[in-house]
Amino acid sequence: MRDLLVFSGSSNKGLAERICRCLGVEEGEVSLSKFSNGETSVTMVDSVREKDVYIVQSGSGHVNDNFIEMLIMISACKMASAKRVTAVLPLFPYSRQPDVPYNRKGAPLVSKTKSSYTYDSVPSTPRPSSRNFYSASDVQKLDLNQPRQSGANVSNLVLSPAPLSPAKSPFFKSRVTSDAPADKGYHPTALPTNASSPGLKGSDVNSLVGYKQWIAQSGTLVANLLTTAGADHIITMDLHDPQFQGFFDIPVDNLYSKPLLQHYIANYIPNYQKAVIVSPDAGGAKRATSVADALEMEFALIHKERRQKLTSDTVPSSNSGTPSNGPYSYFHSNLSTASLSGGTSSPMLHGGSLSKEKIVATTMLVGDVEDKVCIIVDDLVDTSYTITRAAKLLKAQGAKYVYAIVTHGVFSGDALRRIRSSGIDKLVTTDSVPQEDLVAELGDMVEVLDVSRIFAEAIRRINNGESVSMLFDHGW
């Protein structure tokens, strides 16, 4: 290797050691410590002058501390005259920030409910409080066809302002009073947006227009921090959102774990041709179908968190799978629905009744999994709610064995306990995140795949100026 140095952060030292072993180089020496107040201290022991430097740091564990540590390491190498600094991020931090806040029950409605929400256009600039508002009857009194009298001008046609009240305002007449007769003709709606307007309180404005929360998007910020610190190149794997690469002005190599996962399925799952690849949500359908098409396997999709109101008289109460008349007659073996309420699973819709006007979150399975081996494919598992719910639904639909294959296993909170008590029979993940706790907790139930060879080959090719496109199809 030509002037190659590989340094490791504090998040995944084991992966950095295996990468250096595959490259046949020694790991660069760096001193990482913290002050008593929690600030990070970095000392580059080895000289990096005119060297091609690679810093391995995964976005797991204490994400914020690890990210700041990497920024300081990149800046230190740049200030020490490194020729090129490449950030190797197996799990990219902040790449899964959603555009809507999620909780264990799904995506909530962050704005006002539909019963109190209006879609009328509202001016962006509030009207001044001194603006006069007129009633509909006063407007009708103005006869524009009346000939102008001598000496009269437009300023003489002044109407007396009417107070904005539910009795006279055309806005409130059409929305509040249901028994008031509608005016003939068309009258534009005057919607005051200033809380100081006469007869309208600030709470009334909020109840009329609804406010959607602003969700901070951190993609551009993270990209700017890395480039400002001095990173010249980014290497990562299976970005949760591939368009995240567009935030960077420097080259980004998004490696795929697909060849590695396909190798495991084809060599370690008996009769894999008869198994079914399952996507746990609609967002991962493209990823799962690519694996299924490459291995010529069947595919199934789970569509989760569809909210609706159910009444006890609309849900069939028989335990048989025979479709019944009514709005749920489309249920059959290839399109089944389970009810998940309050974060926990409740009985299937086929076999029980729900209380009237109860809001539930349903999960639909599209595909035939009865008496088959199911392989759930996903890119990232954090709290494990998605894959455990999917496994429970698959077992309820007759699956005889369930594999869960994920690229990045974060397993935060009580995810490990939840997986142990779920319907997952075998969990397969990679070492892009340290998995010592996972192996100690689940034992033989888990299998950890090594991705160090993929990253080592990418580093070797970049150092030699070769193309890395071969890794997208073959892995190593």
C-alpha positions in Angstrom: 0.0 0.0 0.0 1.3 3.4 -0.9 1.5 5.8 2.1 -1.7 4.3 3.6 -2.7 4.9 7.2 -5.9 3.5 8.9 -7.0 5.0 12.2 -9.8 3.9 14.4 -12.2 5.9 16.5 -13.7 4.6 19.7 -17.0 3.3 18.3 -15.9 0.1 16.5 -12.2 -0.8 17.1 -12.7 -4.5 16.3 -13.9 -3.6 12.7 -10.9 -1.3 12.2 -8.5 -4.1 13.3 -10.0 -6.6 10.9 -9.8 -4.1 8.0 -6.1 -3.6 8.8 -5.6 -7.3 8.9 -7.2 -7.7 5.4 -5.0 -4.9 4.0 -1.9 -6.2 5.6 -1.0 -2.9 7.3 -0.6 -1.9 10.9 -3.3 0.3 12.5 -2.3 3.9 13.0 -1.7 5.0 16.6 -3.9 7.7 18.0 -4.6 8.8 21.6 -8.3 9.4 22.4 -9.4 10.7 25.8 -11.9 12.9 27.5 -11.6 15.7 30.0 -13.5 15.6 33.2 -16.2 17.8 31.7 -16.8 15.4 28.8 -14.8 17.2 26.1 -12.9 15.1 23.6 -9.1 15.2 23.3 -7.3 13.7 20.2 -3.6 13.2 19.7 -2.3 11.8 16.5 0.8 9.8 17.5 1.8 8.6 14.0 2.9 11.1 11.4 0.3 11.7 8.6 2.3 14.1 6.5 1.6 13.4 2.8 -0.2 10.2 3.7 -3.5 8.7 2.5 -5.5 8.6 5.8 -8.6 6.5 6.5 -10.6 7.0 9.7 -13.0 4.3 10.7 -15.9 5.4 12.9 -19.4 4.0 13.1 -22.5 5.9 14.0 -23.5 3.7 16.9 -23.3 3.9 20.7 -22.9 7.5 21.9 -23.5 8.9 18.4 -22.9 12.6 19.2 -19.6 12.0 21.0 -18.4 9.6 18.3 -19.3 12.1 15.6 -17.5 15.0 17.3 -14.5 12.7 17.9 -14.3 11.9 14.2 -14.6 15.6 13.2 -11.6 16.4 15.5 -9.6 13.5 14.1 -10.3 14.6 10.5 -9.3 18.2 11.3 -6.2 17.1 13.1 -5.0 15.0 10.1 -5.7 17.9 7.7 -3.8 20.4 9.9 -0.9 17.8 10.1 -0.6 18.0 6.2 -2.3 14.7 5.3 -2.5 14.3 1.5 -6.1 13.0 1.7 -8.5 12.1 4.5 -11.3 9.6 3.9 -14.0 9.1 6.5 -15.1 5.4 6.7 -18.6 5.3 8.3 -20.1 1.8 8.1 -23.3 3.2 9.7 -23.7 6.8 8.7 -24.9 8.9 11.6 -28.1 11.0 11.3 -29.0 9.3 8.0 -32.4 8.0 9.3 -33.9 11.3 10.5 -37.6 11.1 9.5 -39.5 14.0 8.0 -42.4 13.2 10.4 -41.9 12.3 14.1 -42.6 8.6 14.7 -43.5 6.8 17.9 -44.3 3.2 18.7 -47.8 3.6 17.3 -46.7 5.0 14.0 -46.7 8.4 12.4 -48.9 10.7 14.4 -50.9 13.6 13.1 -48.9 16.6 14.2 -51.4 19.1 13.0 -55.0 19.7 13.9 -57.5 16.9 13.3 -59.6 16.9 10.2 -62.8 17.9 12.1 -61.2 21.3 13.1 -58.9 21.8 10.1 -59.6 24.1 7.2 -57.9 24.0 3.8 -58.7 27.6 3.0 -55.8 29.8 1.8 -54.5 32.1 4.5 -52.3 35.1 3.8 -48.8 34.9 5.1 -48.8 38.4 6.4 -51.2 39.2 9.3 -53.7 42.0 8.7 -53.3 45.0 11.0 -55.7 45.2 14.0 -57.1 48.5 12.7 -58.4 46.9 9.5 -62.2 47.3 9.2 -64.3 44.3 8.6 -67.8 44.5 7.1 -70.8 42.3 7.2 -72.3 40.7 4.2 -75.5 42.8 4.5 -73.4 46.0 4.3 -71.7 44.9 1.2 -75.0 44.2 -0.5 -76.2 47.7 0.2 -73.4 49.1 -2.1 -74.9 49.6 -5.5 -72.1 50.0 -8.0 -74.5 50.7 -10.9 -75.9 53.8 -9.1 -75.0 57.0 -11.1 -72.5 59.1 -9.2 -73.9 62.3 -7.8 -72.3 65.7 -8.4 -69.4 66.3 -6.1 -69.4 62.8 -4.9 -66.3 60.7 -4.9 -65.3 57.2 -3.9 -64.3 58.4 -0.4 -68.0 59.3 0.3 -68.9 55.6 -0.1 -67.8 54.6 3.3 -69.6 51.8 5.1 -69.8 51.6 8.9 -67.6 48.8 10.2 -69.4 45.9 11.6 -67.9 43.9 14.5 -66.5 40.5 13.6 -69.0 38.1 15.3 -70.4 34.8 14.5 -73.8 36.4 13.7 -72.6 38.7 10.9 -69.3 37.4 9.6 -69.7 35.3 6.4 -66.8 33.1 7.6 -68.5 32.1 10.9 -71.9 32.0 9.2 -70.8 29.2 6.9 -68.7 27.3 9.5 -70.3 27.8 12.9 -74.0 28.4 12.6 -75.6 25.6 10.8 -79.2 26.9 10.9 -78.4 30.3 9.3 -79.7 30.7 5.8 -76.9 30.9 3.1 -76.5 34.2 1.3 -77.3 34.3 -2.4 -74.4 34.8 -4.7 -70.7 34.4 -4.0 -68.9 36.2 -1.2 -65.2 35.8 -0.7 -64.2 34.6 2.7 -62.4 37.0 4.9 -60.2 35.1 7.4 -58.4 37.3 9.9 -55.0 36.0 10.9 -54.1 38.6 13.5 -54.8 37.5 17.0 -55.6 41.2 17.9 -58.4 41.4 15.4 -61.7 42.5 17.0 -63.8 39.6 18.2 -61.1 36.9 17.5 -58.8 35.4 20.0 -55.4 33.8 19.3 -56.8 30.4 20.2 -59.5 30.8 17.6 -56.9 31.3 14.9 -55.1 28.1 15.9 -58.3 26.2 15.9 -59.1 27.4 12.4 -55.9 26.9 10.4 -53.9 24.2 12.3 -50.1 24.3 12.6 -47.8 21.7 11.3 -44.6 21.2 13.3 -41.3 22.1 11.7 -39.0 19.1 11.6 -35.3 20.0 11.5 -33.5 18.2 8.7 -29.9 17.5 9.7 -28.6 16.0 6.4 -27.0 19.2 5.0 -25.6 20.1 8.4 -23.9 16.8 8.9 -22.5 16.9 5.3 -21.2 20.5 5.9 -19.5 19.5 9.2 -17.6 16.7 7.6 -16.5 18.7 4.6 -15.6 21.7 6.7 -13.5 19.5 9.0 -11.5 18.5 6.0 -12.9 15.2 4.7 -12.1 14.5 1.1 -14.0 11.3 0.6 -16.8 9.3 2.3 -17.2 5.5 2.4 -20.3 4.1 4.0 -22.7 1.1 3.6 -26.4 0.8 2.9 -27.5 4.4 3.5 -31.0 4.4 5.0 -31.9 7.1 2.5 -29.7 6.9 -0.7 -30.4 10.5 -1.7 -28.4 11.5 1.4 -25.4 11.5 -0.9 -26.7 14.6 -2.6 -25.9 16.7 0.4 -22.2 16.3 -0.2 -19.9 18.1 -2.6 -17.2 15.4 -2.2 -17.3 11.8 -3.5 -19.4 9.4 -1.5 -19.1 5.6 -2.0 -22.2 3.9 -0.7 -21.2 0.2 -0.6 -23.9 -2.5 -0.6 -24.2 -5.5 1.7 -26.5 -7.2 -0.8 -23.8 -9.6 -2.2 -22.9 -10.7 1.3 -26.5 -11.3 2.3 -27.1 -13.2 -0.9 -24.1 -15.4 -0.2 -25.4 -16.3 3.2 -28.9 -17.1 1.9 -27.6 -19.2 -0.9 -25.1 -21.2 1.2 -26.5 -21.4 4.7 -30.3 -21.6 4.3 -31.5 -25.1 3.2 -33.7 -25.1 0.1 -33.6 -21.4 -0.1 -35.3 -21.5 -3.5 -38.5 -22.4 -1.8 -38.2 -19.7 0.8 -39.9 -16.2 0.6 -38.1 -12.9 0.8 -40.2 -10.5 3.0 -40.0 -6.8 3.2 -41.2 -5.6 6.7 -42.4 -2.3 5.3 -43.2 -0.6 2.0 -40.0 1.5 2.2 -37.7 -1.5 2.0 -39.6 -3.2 -0.9 -37.1 -2.2 -3.5 -34.2 -3.6 -1.4 -36.0 -6.9 -0.8 -37.1 -7.3 -4.4 -33.6 -6.9 -5.6 -32.5 -9.8 -3.4 -35.4 -11.9 -4.5 -34.9 -11.2 -8.2 -31.1 -12.0 -7.9 -31.8 -15.4 -6.2 -35.0 -16.1 -8.2 -37.1 -16.4 -5.0 -40.7 -15.4 -4.2 -41.4 -12.1 -2.6 -43.9 -10.9 0.0 -44.6 -7.4 1.4 -45.9 -6.2 4.7 -47.7 -2.9 4.7 -47.9 -1.6 8.3 -49.5 1.1 10.3 -52.7 1.8 8.4 -55.0 3.7 10.7 -58.7 3.4 10.5 -61.8 3.3 12.7 -63.6 0.0 13.2 -66.9 -0.8 14.7 -67.9 -4.1 16.3 -70.6 -4.8 13.8 -68.3 -4.4 10.8 -65.7 -6.9 11.8 -66.4 -10.6 11.4 -66.4 -12.6 14.6 -66.1 -16.1 13.2 -62.8 -17.8 13.6 -62.9 -19.3 10.1 -61.0 -17.7 7.3 -64.1 -17.6 5.1 -64.6 -14.1 3.7 -67.8 -12.4 4.9 -70.0 -9.8 3.3 -69.3 -6.2 4.2 -66.3 -3.9 4.0 -63.9 -6.7 5.0 -64.9 -9.2 2.4 -61.5 -8.8 0.6 -59.6 -10.7 3.3 -58.1 -13.9 1.9 -55.0 -15.9 2.2 -52.9 -13.5 0.1 -54.2 -10.4 1.7 -54.6 -10.7 5.4 -54.7 -8.1 8.2 -53.7 -8.1 11.8 -54.5 -5.4 14.3 -51.8 -3.7 16.3 -53.2 -1.3 18.9 -51.1 0.6 21.4 -47.8 -0.8 20.4 -48.8 -4.4 21.1 -50.5 -6.9 19.0 -54.2 -7.7 19.4 -56.2 -10.6 18.0 -56.5 -11.0 14.3 -59.5 -9.2 12.7 -60.8 -12.6 11.5 -61.2 -13.9 15.0 -62.5 -11.2 17.3 -64.5 -8.0 17.5 -63.3 -4.5 18.3 -65.0 -1.8 20.3 -67.0 0.9 18.5 -65.0 3.8 17.1 -61.7 2.4 18.1 -58.6 3.6 16.2 -56.3 0.7 15.4 -53.1 0.3 13.4 -53.3 -2.5 11.0 -50.7 -4.6 9.3 -51.3 -6.2 5.9 -49.4 -9.1 4.4 -49.4 -9.4 0.6 -48.1 -12.8 -0.4 -48.4 -16.5 0.4 -46.2 -17.6 3.3 -48.1 -20.6 4.6 -45.8 -23.5 5.5 -42.8 -21.7 4.1 -39.5 -20.4 5.3 -39.6 -16.5 5.5 -36.6 -14.3 5.3 -37.1 -10.7 6.5 -34.7 -8.3 4.8 -34.1 -4.8 6.2 -31.2 -2.3 6.3 -31.4 -1.1 9.9 -32.9 -2.3 13.2 -33.0 0.0 16.2 -35.9 -0.7 18.6 -36.8 -3.9 16.6 -40.6 -3.1 16.6 -40.8 -3.5 12.9 -39.2 -6.9 12.5 -40.8 -8.4 15.6 -44.3 -7.3 14.5 -43.5 -8.7 11.0 -42.4 -12.0 12.5 -45.5 -12.3 14.6 -47.7 -11.7 11.5 -45.8 -14.2 9.5 -46.1 -16.9 12.2 -49.8 -16.1 12.4 -50.2 -16.7 8.7 -48.5 -20.1 8.8 -44.8 -19.5 8.3 -42.8 -22.4 9.7 -39.4 -20.6 10.2 -38.5 -16.9 10.2 -35.1 -15.5 9.4 -34.4 -11.8 10.0 -31.4 -10.5 8.0 -30.4 -6.9 8.6 -27.3 -4.8 7.7 -27.0 -2.5 10.7 -28.1 -3.9 14.0 -28.3 -1.0 16.5 -30.6 -2.8 19.0 -31.2 0.1 21.4 -33.4 0.0 24.5 -35.0 -3.4 25.2 -34.7 -4.5 21.6 -32.8 -7.7 22.5 -35.4 -8.8 25.0 -38.1 -8.1 22.5 -36.3 -10.2 19.8 -35.8 -13.1 22.2 -39.6 -13.3 23.0 -40.6 -12.7 19.3 -41.3 -15.1 16.5 -37.9 -14.7 15.0 -36.0 -18.0 14.8 -32.7 -16.8 13.5 -31.2 -13.3 13.4 -28.4 -12.4 11.0 -26.6 -9.1 11.1 -23.2 -7.6 10.3 -20.4 -6.2 12.4 -20.8 -2.6 11.0 -21.9 -2.0 14.6 -20.2 -3.8 17.6 -22.3 -6.9 18.4 -20.7 -8.3 21.6 -23.8 -7.6 23.7 -26.0 -9.1 21.0 -24.1 -12.4 20.9 -23.9 -12.6 24.7 -27.7 -12.1 25.0 -29.0 -14.3 22.2 -26.3 -16.8 21.8 -26.8 -19.3 19.0 -29.9 -17.5 17.8 -27.7 -14.8 16.2 -25.2 -14.9 13.3 -22.8 -12.0 12.7 -21.4 -11.5 9.2 -18.0 -9.8 8.7 -18.0 -6.7 6.4 -14.3 -5.9 6.9 -13.3 -7.5 3.6 -15.7 -5.2 1.7 -14.4 -2.1 3.3 -10.8 -3.3 3.0 -11.2 -3.9 -0.7 -12.8 -0.5 -1.2 -9.9 1.2 0.6 -7.3 -0.7 -1.4 -9.0 0.2 -4.7 -9.4 3.9 -3.7 -5.7 4.0 -2.6 -4.6 2.5 -5.9 -6.9 4.7 -8.0 -9.1 1.8 -9.2 -12.8 1.6 -9.7 -15.0 0.4 -6.8 -18.0 -0.4 -9.0 -17.2 -4.1 -8.9 -18.0 -4.1 -5.2 -21.6 -3.2 -5.9 -22.3 -6.6 -7.6 -19.7 -8.9 -6.1 -18.9 -7.5 -2.7 -15.3 -8.5 -2.5 
